[in-house]
Amino acid sequence: MRHSRFVAAALFFLAPAAAHAVTPDERDAATEEGKVEVTLEDRLSTGLKARRPEDVAFVEHVAEMVRAGRLPAKVVDSTYLWAIRRRQAHPFPAFQKAIRLQADRLGIDVD
């Protein structure tokens, strides 16, 4: 119960810090300037240090849900930022648990 309150409070305060979604026009402009586009899936996999096949599959599933509009990008971004700011050696388990809690509160089935 105590952990749930902490997660909820952390997500509440980190939500405004979440980055905005990149529009196709911004993506094309960035690629033309020689910048490399980093996908949500790449950012989650790398930042969360998802190594096991089932962890990578979960990250891919979450990224697909965001692309399909079934899971808000703001929730994923704020949960990601919360998980990596905890400074754990492997932030993926915290992200996975927190994203499931947040999705459940929104009435969304992540699994």
Residue pairs with C-beta under 8 A, 6 or more apart in sequence:
4 101
7 82
7 98
7 101
10 82
11 75
11 78
11 79
11 82
11 98
11 102
14 78
14 81
14 82
14 85
15 74
15 75
15 78
17 78
17 81
18 73
18 74
18 77
18 78
18 81
19 77
21 73
22 30
22 37
27 37
30 37
31 37
39 63
40 63
40 66
40 67
40 73
40 76
41 59
41 60
41 63
43 80
44 50
44 59
44 62
44 63
44 76
44 80
44 95
45 56
45 59
47 80
47 84
47 91
48 55
48 59
48 80
48 83
48 84
48 90
48 91
48 92
48 95
49 89
49 90
49 91
49 92
50 56
50 58
50 59
50 92
55 92
55 96
58 96
59 92
61 110
62 71
62 76
62 99
62 110
65 71
65 108
65 110
66 72
66 73
66 76
70 108
71 103
71 108
71 110
72 106
75 99
75 102
75 103
75 106
76 99
79 95
79 98
79 99
79 102
80 95
82 94
82 95
82 98
83 91
83 92
83 94
83 95
83 98
84 91
86 94
88 94
99 110
100 110
100 111
103 109
103 110
104 110
